[in-house]
Amino acid sequence: MKMTVELFDSIINTSQDCVFWKDKERRFLGVNQAFLDYYGFESADVLIGKTDEDMGWHSDPEPFKQDELRVLSGRSTYKVQGKCMIRGEERDIIASKRPLYDGDSIVGLVGSFVDITDVLRRRNGLDSAQIVYTIDKLRKFSYFDRIIDEISLDEILDPLTGVLSRSYSMKFVHHLIAEQIPFTFTMIDLDNFKYINDSFGHTAGDEVLKFVSKSIAEVVEDSGLVGRFGGDELLLVDIRNIEQDKKESFFEKLYTQSGALRTRMDFDTGSSLITATSGSASYPADAEIFDELFGIVDKMLYLGKGRGRDCYTVYNASAHKDIEIVHISRKGMFREMQNIKAMMNMKNGLRDKLTAVTPELRDLLQIKDLYYVEADGRMKSVMEPSFDGDAADISDLMKEDIFTDRTMDRVEKDSPVFYRTLKEKGLESALIMRFGSNASVPRYLVCAVERTFRIWQDNECAILYYLTGLLEQE
């Protein structure tokens, strides 16, 4: 059989290992599908011509650079253990690399790696993990029945909760869409999870995640699967409850009868009520492509948070098509802005003013931190005073006073220096406001979160716009 480009692509994209190849300058020339899935890239265009350092994948890039330079001098490496950053989390990998030759000349390198984080955690007993889904349970779904004999269960499951990992939750959803199998997609966000961690410790937070994940999985049983999207966010994929009345009935049972939510958990140092906010929509009734479906679910989730949390919102086109207009007009908006103004008037100086209002903004905007960019192009953090990032080219991005991006694609294209700073912090989507129009060099407020597809609602933009107006004279 003659090796063709098509045959090579078929072979390389069938591999479960992440495969990549680079030129003599250590710049990416190409990667396989497993590599794209691991980092969550739609295509290889985001990294072609870039090095690992450009991508910000290593907290200490020098050992990886030296390793590749040795390979380019003619040495091969096999199963070298290391670490890389993925969506703000440091993961353990093992990698193998060897030089690429054109005749007698080395023209680049080819390598592959696999993620062993979950295996190490289980082996070292770091997570006190539970197993919710066994091989037999997953076989009931055609996607997993097809791959379960080739993929380790450790790779498929989240190491703490024992439900599907983020990666395989997404793969399952994309499979259902590709096969045109109707399903309901739900995102579930635990309420006040930070309070539980801060008040009772991270062990208590882990126990909450494990309990809620397992309990929801038991409620949905054989009609769907639960996954962990990240942090305190869970995903639910349900292939049975698709019609509007069935969805409403399911969530009513989940919230009032199941014991999975609105339940009290006891910890060593106290107890807390466990609640969650959910947003839900269905394929193909509400959206026929993934991005639109995810966007609707995200809007429903934030609508629930605006309603005070501890509730579910099932998308209904007639009621929710103008959701952003409804959201910005909700009661309490004026009071929130007045509170911000009062707190800022009690302080002097940009940083002190932002420090005063950030706790309020963290709740209103659902962010962990607030960043600002000074006139000298340095990006600062309100919650982390020692942070000093480079945002020298942010002005190339800000053609208008406001900017939002769900995936950072536009940031990467227009402001690569600022993009690298955001990626090093694990930030995946951003809302940015320009202020100081009277000054020779403007400044910027940056809201950014560690998740892609974040939908920045109109009311959130309005709050930040109001805040920058208050800062105009600083």
C-alpha positions in Angstrom: 0.0 0.0 0.0 1.4 3.4 -1.0 1.6 6.0 1.8 -0.5 9.0 0.7 -1.2 12.3 2.5 -4.8 11.0 3.1 -3.6 7.7 4.5 -1.1 9.5 6.8 -3.8 11.8 8.1 -6.1 8.9 8.7 -3.4 7.0 10.7 -2.2 10.0 12.7 -5.7 11.2 13.6 -6.7 7.7 14.8 -4.1 7.8 17.5 -5.3 8.5 21.1 -1.9 10.0 21.9 -1.4 13.7 21.3 1.0 13.9 18.3 2.8 17.0 17.0 5.6 17.9 14.7 7.9 21.0 14.6 10.6 22.7 12.5 14.2 23.3 13.5 13.2 26.5 15.4 10.8 24.4 17.5 7.8 26.0 15.9 4.7 23.9 15.4 4.1 22.6 11.9 1.1 20.4 12.6 -0.8 18.3 15.3 -3.3 15.5 15.2 -6.9 15.5 16.3 -6.2 14.1 19.8 -3.9 17.1 20.4 -6.6 19.6 19.3 -9.2 17.8 21.5 -6.8 17.9 24.5 -6.3 21.7 24.4 -9.8 22.4 23.1 -8.7 23.9 19.8 -11.0 24.0 16.7 -8.0 23.8 14.4 -4.2 23.9 14.3 -4.1 27.4 13.0 -3.9 28.8 16.5 -0.5 27.3 17.1 1.2 26.8 13.7 4.4 28.8 13.7 4.5 29.1 17.5 6.7 27.5 20.1 5.7 26.1 23.5 6.8 29.4 25.1 4.6 31.4 22.8 1.6 29.2 23.9 2.5 29.5 27.6 2.1 25.8 28.3 4.8 25.4 30.9 5.3 27.2 34.2 9.1 26.6 33.7 9.7 26.3 29.9 13.5 26.0 30.0 13.7 22.2 30.7 11.3 21.5 27.8 13.3 23.8 25.5 16.5 22.1 26.3 14.9 18.7 25.8 13.8 19.6 22.3 17.2 21.1 21.5 18.8 17.8 22.4 16.4 16.1 20.1 17.3 18.5 17.3 20.9 17.6 17.8 20.2 14.0 17.0 19.1 12.4 20.3 15.7 10.7 20.9 13.7 10.8 24.1 11.2 8.2 25.4 8.5 8.6 28.0 10.0 11.6 29.7 7.7 12.8 32.5 6.8 16.5 32.7 4.1 19.1 33.3 2.0 21.4 31.1 -0.8 24.0 31.6 -4.2 23.2 30.3 -7.1 25.7 31.0 -5.2 27.1 34.0 -4.5 23.7 35.5 -1.0 22.1 35.7 -1.2 18.5 34.3 1.2 15.7 34.4 2.3 14.2 31.0 4.8 11.7 29.6 6.3 12.6 26.2 8.5 10.9 23.6 10.3 12.8 20.8 12.7 12.0 18.0 14.4 14.0 15.2 13.0 14.4 11.7 15.4 13.9 8.9 15.6 15.0 5.2 18.4 12.8 4.0 21.2 13.3 6.5 20.0 16.7 7.7 17.7 17.2 10.7 14.8 19.4 9.7 12.7 19.2 12.8 11.2 16.9 15.4 8.1 14.7 15.9 6.7 13.9 19.3 3.8 12.5 21.2 2.5 12.7 24.8 -0.3 11.3 27.0 -1.8 12.8 30.1 -1.2 10.8 33.3 -2.5 13.2 35.9 -5.5 11.2 36.9 -3.5 7.9 37.0 -1.0 9.6 39.4 -3.7 11.0 41.5 -5.4 7.7 42.0 -2.1 5.9 42.6 -1.0 8.5 45.2 -4.4 8.6 46.8 -4.6 12.4 46.6 -8.3 12.7 45.7 -10.2 10.1 47.7 -11.9 9.5 44.4 -15.2 7.8 43.9 -16.4 5.8 40.8 -19.9 6.6 39.5 -19.7 5.1 36.1 -18.3 1.6 35.5 -17.5 0.2 32.1 -20.8 -1.7 32.0 -22.8 1.5 32.7 -21.0 3.4 30.0 -21.5 0.6 27.4 -25.2 1.4 27.4 -24.4 4.5 25.3 -23.2 3.8 21.8 -20.4 6.3 21.8 -18.7 4.8 24.9 -19.5 1.2 23.8 -17.5 1.9 20.7 -14.4 3.3 22.5 -14.5 1.7 26.0 -12.2 -1.2 25.1 -9.5 1.1 23.8 -9.6 3.9 26.4 -8.7 3.7 30.1 -11.6 4.4 32.4 -9.2 6.7 34.3 -9.0 8.8 31.2 -12.8 9.0 30.7 -13.8 9.9 34.3 -13.1 13.0 36.4 -10.7 11.8 39.1 -12.6 13.3 42.0 -16.3 12.9 41.3 -16.2 9.7 39.2 -18.5 11.2 36.6 -17.4 12.0 33.0 -14.4 14.3 32.6 -14.9 17.6 30.7 -13.2 16.3 27.6 -15.4 13.2 27.3 -18.5 15.1 28.2 -17.9 17.3 25.2 -17.0 14.4 23.0 -20.3 12.6 24.0 -22.3 15.8 23.2 -20.5 16.2 19.8 -21.2 12.5 19.0 -24.9 12.9 19.7 -25.1 16.0 17.4 -23.2 14.2 14.7 -25.5 11.2 14.9 -28.5 13.6 15.1 -29.7 12.1 18.4 -32.0 14.5 20.3 -30.9 15.3 23.9 -31.2 17.9 26.6 -28.0 19.7 27.7 -27.8 21.3 31.2 -25.2 23.2 33.1 -25.4 23.0 36.9 -23.5 25.5 39.0 -23.3 24.9 42.7 -24.3 28.0 44.7 -21.9 29.7 47.1 -19.3 27.0 46.7 -16.5 29.4 47.6 -18.2 30.0 51.0 -18.2 26.2 51.7 -14.5 25.9 50.8 -13.6 29.0 52.8 -15.8 28.1 55.8 -15.3 24.4 56.1 -12.2 23.6 54.0 -11.5 22.2 50.6 -12.2 18.7 51.9 -15.8 19.7 52.6 -16.0 21.2 49.1 -14.7 17.9 47.6 -17.4 16.0 49.5 -20.1 18.3 48.2 -19.0 17.8 44.6 -18.8 14.1 45.0 -22.2 13.9 46.7 -24.1 16.1 44.2 -22.4 14.5 41.2 -23.3 11.0 42.3 -26.8 11.9 43.4 -27.7 13.6 40.1 -26.3 10.6 38.2 -28.6 8.3 40.2 -31.6 10.5 39.4 -30.9 10.5 35.6 -30.0 6.8 35.7 -29.9 5.2 32.2 -31.4 8.2 30.4 -28.2 10.2 30.4 -24.8 11.0 31.9 -23.3 13.5 34.3 -20.0 15.2 33.7 -17.8 17.7 35.5 -17.2 20.8 33.4 -14.7 22.2 35.9 -14.5 23.6 39.4 -18.1 23.6 40.8 -19.8 23.3 37.4 -21.4 20.0 36.3 -22.9 19.0 33.0 -26.0 16.8 32.4 -26.7 15.1 29.1 -30.2 13.6 29.0 -31.5 11.7 26.0 -34.9 10.9 27.5 -36.4 14.1 28.9 -36.5 16.2 25.7 -40.1 17.6 25.5 -40.8 20.8 27.4 -43.2 19.2 29.9 -40.9 16.3 30.6 -37.9 18.6 31.2 -40.0 20.7 33.6 -41.1 17.6 35.4 -37.6 16.2 35.7 -36.1 19.4 37.1 -39.0 19.8 39.6 -38.2 16.3 40.8 -34.5 17.0 40.9 -34.9 20.1 43.0 -37.7 19.1 45.3 -37.7 15.3 45.7 -34.3 13.8 44.8 -32.3 14.9 47.8 -29.5 15.8 45.5 -30.1 19.5 45.9 -31.7 21.7 48.5 -30.2 19.3 51.1 -28.1 20.0 54.2 -24.7 18.4 54.5 -22.8 18.1 57.8 -19.0 18.7 58.0 -16.6 18.4 60.9 -16.9 22.1 61.7 -20.5 22.8 60.8 -23.2 22.3 58.2 -24.4 24.0 55.1 -27.4 23.9 52.8 -26.5 22.6 49.3 -28.2 24.3 46.4 -27.5 24.9 42.7 -28.5 26.9 39.7 -29.2 25.2 36.4 -29.7 26.3 32.8 -31.0 23.9 30.2 -31.8 23.6 26.4 -32.3 20.9 23.9 -30.9 19.7 20.6 -32.2 20.1 17.9 -35.4 21.8 19.1 -33.6 24.9 20.5 -30.3 24.8 18.5 -28.9 22.6 15.8 -25.2 23.4 16.3 -23.1 23.1 19.5 -22.0 26.7 19.9 -25.6 28.0 19.7 -26.8 25.3 22.1 -24.0 26.1 24.6 -24.7 29.8 24.4 -28.4 29.3 25.1 -27.6 27.1 28.1 -25.1 29.6 29.4 -27.7 32.4 29.1 -30.3 30.3 31.0 -27.7 29.6 33.8 -27.0 33.3 34.2 -30.7 34.2 34.1 -31.1 31.8 37.0 -28.3 33.5 38.9 -30.0 36.8 38.3 -33.2 35.4 39.8 -31.3 34.7 43.0 -29.9 31.2 42.3 -31.2 27.9 43.7 -33.4 27.5 40.7 -33.6 25.9 37.2 -34.4 27.7 33.9 -35.5 25.6 30.9 -35.2 27.5 27.6 -38.4 28.5 26.0 -38.1 30.5 22.8 -41.2 32.5 23.3 -40.2 33.6 26.8 -36.4 33.8 26.5 -35.6 35.1 23.0 -35.1 38.6 24.4 -33.3 37.4 27.5 -30.6 40.0 27.4 -33.1 42.8 27.4 -35.1 41.2 30.2 -32.0 40.7 32.2 -30.6 44.2 32.0 -34.0 45.6 33.1 -34.4 43.5 36.2 -35.2 45.1 39.5 -32.2 46.0 41.7 -29.9 47.2 38.9 -30.1 50.9 40.0 -29.5 49.9 43.6 -26.4 47.9 42.7 -24.9 50.8 40.8 -25.6 53.2 43.6 -23.9 50.8 46.0 -20.8 50.8 43.8 -20.8 54.6 43.6 -21.1 54.9 47.4 -18.2 52.5 48.1 -15.9 54.2 45.5 -16.6 57.7 46.9 -15.2 56.6 50.2 -11.8 55.8 48.7 -9.1 57.7 46.8 -6.9 56.4 44.0 -7.7 53.8 41.3 -6.5 50.7 43.1 -8.2 51.6 46.4 -11.5 52.3 44.7 -11.3 49.0 42.8 -10.4 47.1 45.9 -13.4 48.5 47.6 -15.9 47.4 45.0 -14.4 44.1 43.8 -16.2 42.0 46.4 -19.5 43.3 45.1 -18.4 42.9 41.5 -17.3 39.3 42.1 -20.9 38.4 42.9 -22.6 40.6 40.3 -20.3 39.5 37.4 -19.5 36.0 38.7 -15.7 36.6 38.5 -12.9 35.6 40.8 -10.8 38.7 40.2 -10.8 42.1 38.5 -7.8 43.3 36.5 -6.9 46.7 35.2 -4.3 48.0 32.7 -2.4 51.1 33.5 -1.3 53.7 31.0 2.2 52.1 30.8 0.6 48.8 29.5 1.1 46.8 32.7 -1.8 44.6 33.7 -2.6 44.5 37.5 -4.8 42.3 39.7 -7.0 43.6 42.5 -7.0 40.4 44.4 -3.4 39.5 43.8 -1.3 42.7 44.3 2.0 41.0 43.3 0.7 40.1 39.8 2.3 42.2 37.0 1.4 41.2 33.5 2.3 42.6 30.0 -0.6 44.1 28.1 1.4 46.5 26.0 -0.6 45.8 22.8 -4.1 45.9 24.3 -4.9 49.2 22.4 -4.6 47.2 19.1 -7.6 45.2 20.2 -9.7 48.0 21.6 -11.2 49.7 18.5 -14.2 50.7 20.7 -14.8 51.4 24.4 -16.1 47.9 25.0 -14.9 44.4 23.9 -16.1 40.9 24.6 -14.8 37.6 23.4 -16.0 34.1 24.4 -13.0 32.2 23.2 -10.0 34.6 23.1 -9.6 34.1 19.3 -9.8 37.8 18.5 -7.5 38.7 21.4 -4.9 36.3 20.1 -5.2 37.7 16.6 -5.0 41.4 17.5 -3.1 41.5 20.8 -0.7 38.5 21.1 1.2 40.0 24.0 -1.9 40.7 26.0 -3.3 37.2 25.0 -0.2 35.4 26.4 -0.7 37.2 29.7 -4.3 36.1 29.9 -3.5 32.5 29.0 -0.7 32.3 31.6 -3.4 33.1 34.2 -5.7 30.4 32.7 -8.2 33.0 31.5 -10.4 31.9 28.6 -12.9 34.6 27.9 -13.0 38.4 28.6 -15.0 41.6 28.9 -12.9 44.7 28.6 -13.8 48.4 29.0 -11.7 51.4 28.1 -11.7 54.5 30.3 -9.6 57.7 30.7 -10.6 59.2 27.4 -9.5 62.6 28.6 -5.9 61.3 29.2 -3.3 61.0 26.4 -3.1 57.2 27.0 -6.3 55.4 28.0 -6.6 52.7 30.7 -8.7 49.5 30.8 -10.7 47.4 33.1 -10.6 43.6 32.4 -13.1 41.0 33.6 -11.9 37.5 32.6 -12.8 34.0 33.6 -11.3 30.5 33.5 -13.9 29.1 31.1 -14.6 29.3 27.4 -18.0 30.3 26.0 -18.8 32.7 28.8 -21.7 34.9 27.7 -21.2 38.4 29.0 -24.8 39.7 29.6 -25.9 43.2 28.8 -26.4 44.0 32.5 -22.8 43.0 33.2 -21.5 45.2 30.4 -23.7 48.0 31.8 -22.2 47.6 35.3 -18.6 47.8 34.0 -19.5 50.7 31.8 -20.9 52.6 34.8 -17.8 51.7 36.8 -15.4 53.1 34.2 -17.5 56.3 34.1 -16.8 56.7 37.8 -13.1 56.2 37.2 -12.8 58.7 34.4 -11.2 61.3 36.7 -8.7 59.0 38.4 
